[in-house]
Amino acid sequence: MGPKPSQPQTAELFRPRLDEQINMQHPLVRLAALIDWAEIERTFALSFTSGRGRPALAPRLVAGLLYLQHTFNASDEAVVNTWVENPYWQFFCGETYLQTELPIDPSSLTRWRKRIGEEGVETLLAASIDAARRGGVIRKASTQQVIVDTTVMPKAIAHPTDSRLLDKSRQHLVKVAEDNGLRLRQNYNRVAPRLAAQIGRYAHAKQFKRMKKAVRTLRTRVGRVHREVQRQLHVLPEAAQAKVQDLLQRTGRILTQRTKDKNKLYALHAPEVECISKGKARTPYEFGVKVSIATTLKEGLVVGMRSMPGNPYDGHTLAETLEQVGILTGTDRPPATAIVDKGYRGVEIEGVRILRSGQRRGITRTLKAMIRRRSAIEPAIGHMKMDGRLARNPLKGALGDALHAVMCGAGHNLRLILAALRLYCVRVGLPMQPVIAALLAAPVENRPPCC
């Protein structure tokens, strides 16, 4: 069954429409006029079709909620609750009349993200780029010169320490044993938390010999619980064995890993988390996934964003990032020029001029100015982490990393478009509706930049 049909214009004769109640010069109203919702609905059509059950939600509603969430840095619960209270958010999501009930359960957004997948969120990012082009925020040629850099998207996990990981593993093993009726000779519910707390005190007092001894004791206690659950694994039904076996495997990694090991497990519930060092003085190590970002040289609009699991060398991510830029911008070929930092040394791509920081040979005055402009991507990353949701990824798994990274780029683009449209209308001193009509009627190449 497909999505719900759109509400008829004459469905309610005695209720005023939203466009008769709200200020049509509001930034979100202007932004809604620039987004190609028809293309989003066409792309989401397969994801929103089901063979059973009630009709699916309108694609524009789900796309609008995801846009608003990453534009205004809201959680799943906050974006749904604010949608009920804010008529401008409802108009942005395609509602004709004021709604007084939740449009969707907050937990349903998780399922919708999985249904649209990475291809769906890339469609949302491409639609934001097209909206910026239609609104005159960027020109068509702007996508041929891009700045590329990488950053770390931290995962929503606690700072990993041996004592915390060991005690958390023991807690999960004890709970699994209780849920499945397994009898443990000892569960160490009283001893292990005290040991974990004492290890933190020893570390704070720099009594490292005592701390290491306490860690060994705690590891021994957790190892006993681990082996006892493993010995009784055969008595469980097949449906429960897979889940318990996965927990035993992760706990085994935590028990055997040491300080200098590679590919360590940093979170029991998120095995995909990696430890990444970017050379920062304040945060020498970050725990998450590497993300590659491409922005236009002049305007700073995100035209490519993708998670890079495995912590690859920056230079090895360049070709994949430029390929994504070509797909999202509709040119189907990489941009002509890419400006990068020194972390991309030794990489050459056919048909792409790569300019690196510190490069001197064959550099003209124009190219030198372009290289100096490379640092403009740093504040863009900072805004995505402070104003957006790039600073902490709450989604689960590698798929959650991929979806969250792309949507952070889309949210950054919408914030730029909102600011640019607001500034342009203040400069020209015109009402908003004629401005939008003129922008949409003019050819793309003749539209003036908004800032």
N, C-alpha and C positions, 0 to 999 in steps of 0.2 A: 504494500500500500504506500502510495507516495505522500508527499507533504500535504498539510492542510491547505485547502484553497484559500486564496486571499479573501479578506472580508469584503462584502459588497459595499459600495459607497452609500447606498440607501438603506442599509440594514437597520439603522436606528434613526428615525425621523426626528425625535425630540431630544437627542443628545448632541451637544455642540462638538464639532470635530476638533482635533488637537491643533490643526493649523489655524483655527479661529480663536484659540485661547493663548497660545504661546507667542513669544516674540520671534518672528521669522528672520530676524537679523542675528539670532544667536549663532555662535560659531559652529555648534554641532549641526544646526539646520543647514548652514552653508556647506559644511563638510559632507553631509549626506547627499547633497546634490552633485558632488564631484565623483563619488564612488560608483563604479559600474556594478550595481547589485545584480543585474541580469547575468553577467559573466560568472559571478560567484554562485548564483543559483544553478546555472547550467553545469558548473564543475561539481557542485555538491549533490546533483540529482541522484547519482548512483548510491551515494552514502546515505541519502535520506529516503530510500525506498526499502520497504520491508514486505515480506510475503504474509505476515500475520500481524495481529494486534491493531491498535488504533492508528490513525494517520500520524506521520512524523511531524515534528515541529517545522515551522517555516525556516528555510535555510538562512534568510536574512536575519532572523532573530538570533540564531546561534552565532552567525558571523559577527553580528553587531555586539553581542555580549562579549565575545572574545576580543574584539577591537577595543571596547570600552574598558575591559579588564586591564589590558596592557597599556592603554593610553593614560589611565588615571591610577595605575598601580593598586588595583583592588583584588582581593581574594575572591574565590568562587562565591562565598556567602555574601561578601560585601557588594559585589557587582549585581547580584540578583536582588538583594534587599534595596539597594539604591535605585535600581531600575523601577521598582514600584513607587518610590517617592519622587522620582525626577521625571517629569513629562518630556523633557528634552531627550533624555536617554530613550524613552519609549518611541518618540518620533524618529530618532536615529535608527532604531531597530525595525521601523516600518509599520508601527501601529497607527491606526486612523483615529481611534477614540481612546480616551484615558482609561487605563487598566488599573484595577485595585487589588489584584491577586498576583502571586508570584508566577512568572511566566514558565518557570522550570525549577525543579529541585536542584539545589546547588551541586549535589553529588552527581547529577546527570551530566554536568559539563565534562566530567572525566570520561564518561562513555562516548560523548560526542567527539571529544578530541581523538579518541582511538578510532572512531568510525571514519573521520575525514582524513586522518593520517598525515604524514609529512607532505604529501602532494597537496592536500587541502590547505594547510597553513601556508605553503608556498604560493598558492593561489591568492590568499589574503595579502601576502607581502607584495605580490605582483600588482594586485588591485590598488594598494596604497601608492606604489610607484606611478601607476597610470593616473591616479587621482592627482598626484603632485604635478604630473605633466599637463593634465587638463586644466589645472588651476594656475598654471604659469609659475609654479614654484621652481621647477627645473625645465630646461630646454631639452629638446631631443638629443642634441649633441653632447649634453652633459654626461651621459652614461659612457662616453668613449674615453673619459679620463677619470680613473678611480684611484682611491687610496685604499690599501689593503693592510690589515694588521690582525693580530690575534690577541685574545684576552682569555681569562679564566672565568667560567660561570660556576660559582660555588654551589654545591649541593646543600640541601637543608639537612645537615647532619651535625651532631655534636663534635667537638674537637677530639680526634681519636687518640686515646691513651690505652696502654696495655691493660691497666686495671679496669677501666670502664668496659672495654670490649670483652674481657674475660668474664666479668660479673654479668654483663648483659647476655652473653651466650649461656651462662649457667641458668639465668632466669628463664630464658626461652626453653631450654631443655627440661627444666622442672615443670614448666607449664604444659609442655607437650606430653610429658609423662603422666601428669594428672588428668589431662583431657582424654588420654587413651587408656587409662586404667593400668599404667605400668607402676610397679612398686619399686621405689628406690630405698636402698639401705640408709642413705644420708642425702639430704638435699642442700645442706649448708646455707639455709636461709638466714641463719643468725651469724655465722662465722664470716661468710664471704663479703657481705656489705661492710662489716667492720674492717676487714682487711683492705678493701678498696679505699675506704676513707682514710685509713692509716697510711696507705701508700701515698696519697695526696699530701698528707701532712709531712711525711718524710721528704718528699720532693721539694716542698716549700721551704723546709729547713735545711735543704742541701745535704741531707744525711743519706747519700746515695747507696752506701753499702746496706743499710737497713732497708731502704726502699727495694733494692734488687732481691734481698732475701724474702721480703713480703710478697713480691711479685711471683717468685718461684713457688712460695707456699700456695698462693691463690691459683696459680696454674695447675698445681698438683690436685687441688680440690676440684677444679673444673674438669680436669682430665678424668677423675674418678666418675663423675656424673656422666661424662661423655661416653666412657666405655660401658657403663652399666646400661645406658639407653641403647647403645649399639648391640649389646648382647641380647636384648629383648626385642630387637627390631623384627625378627621373624614371626612373632606372635601377632603382629598387627595385620589388619586387612590390607589388600593391595592398594586401595585408594589412599590410605593414610601413610603407607610406606614411602611413597615418592616425596611427600612433604617433609616427613621426618628425616629421610635420607639427605635431602637438600640442606636441612638445618645441621645435621651431623657433619656434612662435608664442609660447610662454612666454619663451624666451630673447630673442626680439625685444622683448617688453615690458620685460625687465630692461635691455636695452641702451639703450632710448629713454627710460625713466623718469628723472625728476630729483627733487631733494629736495622741492620744493613741489608736486609733482603729486598729484592725487587718484586713487583706485582703483589704487594701486600693487600690485605683486606682491611679497609678503613671504616667500614660501617656494615653491621650485620644485615641490615635491611636493604642496603644499596651496594652490592658488590662491584658495580660499574664505576664507583668513585675512584679517581686517581689523584695522586699527590703531584702537584705541578709547581715548579719554582720559576718565577718570572724575574728574579733579581731585585725585588722591591725590598727596601729597608724595613718598612713597617710590617709587611706581611711576606716574609721570605718563602712561605709555603702556603698554597691554597689547595683545597680539596674539592674537586669537581671534575669538569671536563673542559678541554680547550675549545674555543669558539673562534672561527675565522669571520671577519667583518670586512665588507667592502662598502665605501661611501663615495659619493661623487666628489670631485676635487673642489668645486667652488661652493656648492650648497650644503654639503654634509649629509645628504639624504642616503639612507641605507638602501643599496641596490643588490646586496648579497649578504647572507648570514647563514652559517651552518655549523653544527657541532662537529668536532673532529675527535672521536674517541681514540684512545691509544696514545695520547700525548705525542703526536708526530712532530718532526722538525718543521718549523714554520715554512721553510721553502718548499717542502713537499705538499703543502696544502694550497699553494698558489694556483696551480692549474685547475683544481676542482672548484675553487672559489670563483675564478674568472669564467669558468664554464657556466656556473650557476647565474652569474651576472648576465651573461648573454641570453639565457633562457628566460629569466624574470623580466628583462627589459624588452623582450620581443625581437631582438636582433638576431638571435640564434648563432651568434659568434662572439668571441671574447672582446672586451674593449681594446682600443688601440694602445692605450698607455696605462701602466700600473705603477704607482709610486709606493715604495715599501721602505722598511728600515733595514738595518744591517743584518737582521736575523734571517733575511732571505737571500744571503749571498750564495753564489754557485748555482743559481737556478735560471735557466733560459727557456722561454716559451716561444715557439714559432709564431710570427705575426703579431707579437705583443712587445712594445718597447717597455722595458723594466728600468725604472729610475730608482736608485737606492740612496739612502742618506750617506753623505760623505763622498759620493761619487764625483770625480773631477775630470776624468778624461772625456773629451768631446761634449762638454756641457756648455751650452750657450746661456745668455742672460735669462731667456725665457724658461729654459729647462731648470736653471738654478732656482728661479722663483717657484716653480712647481715643486721642486724637492723641498724647499723651505715650507711649503704649504702642507707637507706630509703630517706634521704634528697636529693639524686640525682634527684628526680622527680621535686624538686622545680625549679632548673634552666631550666628544660625541659618545665615547664609551663611558665616560664618567656620568653623563646625563642618563644613559640607559641603566646604569647601576643605581643612581640616586633617585631619579624621577620615574624610572620604569621598574621592571622586575628582574633585571639581569643579575642583581647582586645575590639572589638566593633562589634556587630552583626547587620548588616543592613537588614537582612531578616525578613519577616513579619510572625507573629503568632507563635504558638507552633511548627508547622511543620518547620518553618524557623529556630527555635532554634535547633531542632533535626538534620536537614541537615547541618547547619553551624558547629556544634560541631564535627560531624564525619569528615567532610572535613578538618577541622583544624588539626585533627590528621593525616590524609593522607598527607597533605602538610608538616607537620613536618617530617614524615617518608621519603618523597622524598628529603628533604634537607639533612637529615642524609645520605641517600644513595649516593647522589651527592658528598658530602664531603668525604665519605669513599672510593668511587671508585677513586676519584681524588688523595687522599693520597696514596692509594695502588699502583697506577700506577707510582707515583713519587718515591715510595720506591723501587720497583722492576726495574725501569728504562727500561720498555718495551713499544713498541707501543701499542696503546689501542686495536686494533682489535684482535691481538692474545690473549691478556689478556681476553677479553670478550668471545672469542671462547673457551678458556681453562676453564673459569669459568662455562659456560653453558654446556660444555661436561662432566665435572667431576660430580660424584654423589654429592648430597647435603651434605651428612655427611663428605665428603672428601675435601670440599672447604675451603680454608684458610680464616680466618677473615680478613676484609679489614683494620682494624685498631687495 
